[in-house]
Amino acid sequence: MSKPNSARKRWLISQAELETWLDGLAQAQTLIAPRDISGVVLYHPVAKSDEIAAGFTRPVLSVKEVFFPPTERLLSIEKTGAEIHLNETLPEGQTTVFGVRPCDARGARLLDAVFLDTAPADPYYARRRENTTLIGLACKEMGPTCFCTSVGGAPDDPTGVDVMLYPAEGGYLAEAISDKGHALLADAGWPESVVGGAAFSGGEHFPVPEKGKWPEHFNNDYWMKMSERCLSCRACTYVCPTCRCFAVRDEVLGPGEFERIRCWDACTGENYRRVAGGHKPRAEKGERLRNRFFCKFYYYPEQYGLGSASACTGCGRCIEVCPAGVDITEVLMNLEKPA
Amino acid sequence: MNYEPRIIAFLCTWCSYTGADTAGIARMKSPANIRAIRVPCSGRVSPELVMRAFDQGADGVLVLGCHIGECHYDTGNHRAAKRLPILHALMQFAGLEAERFHLDWVSASEGERFSRIATEFTDAVRGLGPVSWRVGPGGWKAAAESLLPPDEEVPMPALDCAGKTDAIRAKAKELLTNGEVGCVIGYEVGPRGRTRPTFVYSAEEAGRLVWNPDVSNNLASYLPIKLKSKGKEAPKKVAVVVKPCDSRAVNVLLAENQFARDQVHVIGVTCEGVQDGGGNLQVRCQTCSERSPVVYDTLVGEVPADIHAGAITQSDRLESLPPRERMEFWLSEFDRCIRCYACRQACPMCNCPTCLYERDDSTFVGMGIGLNEKRTFHLGRAYHLAGRCVGCNECERACPMEIPISLLNQKLAGEIEKAFGHRAGLTVTPSPIVTILSGEYKEG
């Protein structure tokens, strides 16, 4: 398991110090943190640290929605007579996200591969990413559906965040991970600490089929069998930290006013990939679910050069939200079993 | 006061549109606030059009058709008379002031009547001030806490399910062995101990089937897809395990010709209720009146005594709030929606090949995952379920955002029962608002 890096600076802070710090951040910029909204925990803007939820495994939606919101305006369009004006609408403002789970931070890095590292970079995503500081919070324990340890993550993995907080005796051990995080913590004015936090140990492990093996499972009958209970909704993909499909459409707002928006879309939906003439290349539920799993464990790693890593962060959200009981860990464990 | 409301009036070309002309020719005064839209019949005014008008900022919507018995197409205004009051009730429940919508009848010769109705309606809307239905670009600040108190918790009674499990397995085995059905849709316990739907194709596998307090999914949802699939291995007849609420869904599907009665073998199981994640009786089961399936070929279990009599429901509580608070409640709830369509997909009644709210060419709702679009989708879906929803509440259970969708459905089920004495799926009868030959709308 990853341990706090000895080369990095660390600070031991109390719960009260953390709250004061967060209150200060909330004053200076938009602070987004897990918040209980009518019983559902979501990454949501908070005005004060006492609005932050505690005692839950992870928010229902991943931190993806901060960088890649469900609906984003790409352009506003004005038409006067024969003239058409296109106005760029890039997001503004600095944001800090507190309480980012390691699986979510990993999800953000995986989305970077698509939206930032592959030219041309997506300006909307890039702007949000650039203007956002991530404060990670290590998980004390794994939730009932978590399996990050099986896909190369850990509940206390600090990669991908700017500042990492580890629960420690008497408060938190704060560690600066990036330069941005370093500047943020140096400003806080806490005395530096040499105390080490306890590293996470344990966590369930099961073997995930290797990337090279996936192509042979393409025609496996298992896909049709396991997908029968699937309802073809999009819950699993919308809560997933790395599902990133979207659709773009121009909408009419009023006389001479239009906007171009992009919205989340999902390969599990029936009409995804429908083409002119009505043909659906993935008409069956099994073909659609197979695509989702192949995307996570084969297409995506292959396309974006992730090596042996997968695009699944093991957060287990899809297992939790599925109304019909489709379970990704069951699929991974059964795929290599003879039918 | 300078405020002048914008009013959309849908006028039937055969009567009220001409009635408006008559008023004009007679030089009667009519308010200039009315934007008249000429339609071939009041029956043409689909509820989506009314909702769209409000979504786009109308302060009031007026629909005027021919008097009952005088429709140019015989029954068009009957449809309007049945449907639009249901929509009116729904929109009021979602926080629209009652006075902002009005349905009435004006013949071609009744210029004076047109003028009077238009003036009275405009005055009433003017008195209310500008509409707050459409959520502006500034967005909406959701309330952090639900405006309704949490549901009452009723512990799940201890049940002995072994007998039912054995009976289901035995029946499935028999049906698969003698070849009567090609597939049995039932419940199994998956990994992590979660009960979920399962599809059994051979007698050897029948041992997987279970019955327990977690049998929540409405398996009737799978019937249309299963029975319409055209593959070589597609079974001609399937058996399905149903709870009493699910059995009502089978009746509605039969009434809507989704499949034929002889294509399904219904294994109906009597029900004491199912539990939620916290080990309590699900809220839907607290007010459920059906303890025994309404349609079955095989009956499993004894009919239980009533376990819990329905108390005051959340729907009643919401109804007692003023419109502004109701709107706040619903906007706060819909704000969480991500349009994942889990509610729709889990619903046995939502079986359109392409949902009206997902069509690429839909003019009723945009593609955005914004508050206006989300509300239109949910209210539209609730309206489409009026007289069809059997109250299985799978939509609400499937919702990852815990939006109390079922309150909308309960509200409309109540309205339909009040107006037509119809409860969905008790018999093989379609919703009264899609038929014209029976169950006419009763005033009040």
Interface residues (C-beta under 8 A of the other chain):
Chain A: R35 D36 I37 S38 G39 V40 L42 E51 V60 L61 P70 T71 P144 T145 E228 R229 L231 S232 C233 R234 A235 T237 Y238 V239 A247 R249 E251 I261 C263 W264 A266 G269 E270 N271 I319 E320 V321 P323 A324 G325 D327 T329 E330
Chain B: A142 A143 A144 E145 S146 G190 P191 R192 R194 T195 R196 P197 T198 F199 N217 S221 Y222 S332 E333 R336 I338 R339 C340 Y341 A342 R344 Q345 A346 T354 E358 G366 M367 G368 I369 G370 E394 R397 A398 P400 M401 E402
